[in-house]
Amino acid sequence: MMLEVENLKVRFKTRDGEQAVLHGIDLSLARGETLGIVGESGSGKSMLALATIGLLPRGASATGEIRLSDENLLRLSERQLSAIRGARIGMIFQEPMTALNPAMTVGSQIAEALRLHRRIARGVARQEAMRLLEMVQIARASARINAYPHELSGGERQRVGIAIALALKPELLIADEPTTALDVTVQAEILDILDELVRELGIGLLLISHDFGVIARMADRVAVMHDGRVMETGSAEDVIRRPSHSYTKRLLSSLPRRVRAGLGDGS
């Protein structure tokens, strides 16, 4: 497996001692595979993503193992983790406007990510930025490369976020609610791009979402989280169509009938 999480626990220091927010998480992800993490708000999905990329909030600590190609990330220093972020792990955030620098053109931001980790000339970095914009299907990439984030639509900004995450050809891509702020049509386009990139590049995708429709469309396997625990894991078809845990059944039954019907026929 490319990513293996074993007995991951995350705790926060409080005035009264410690509060656990993740309770012994076990997960694995292979190259070229999409693992969907689904659950309600507060289930621990995003905390799992932050622990994996080494960006836990102040006051939080993690124990257990998070192995990326057999290297335990929890044993690395902050300097070592900084070298891994971007280079081996790419992150796509829910709202790209908060992740992009409003004072820099999108082309400059992609090129900067390349130049931070590689010793390449400015012109070469710009050419690679153009290639990445075309890869994520930015229309008129030669013009949009000089645009500032506020001049782009939400879907275009998310495409730029994907381009930055892929710039250094990471092994693992983490997408935390990547389409929540987008309308349905643009959401479908972004998901198609992610699916195509995973298949073509052979990277592993950890897709975090509260939306069973997104998970059903994208994931090869699914992990259902609740209250900082994994309640159920399995193939997407088994978990969604034949859930075994009572929580998963309750979560699915709470969906509107038309949504459940769509999940049932695989659409």
Order of alpha helices (4+ residues) and beta strands (2+ residues): beta-beta-beta-alpha-beta-beta-alpha-beta-alpha-alpha-alpha-alpha-alpha-beta-alpha-beta-alpha-beta-beta-alpha-alpha-alpha
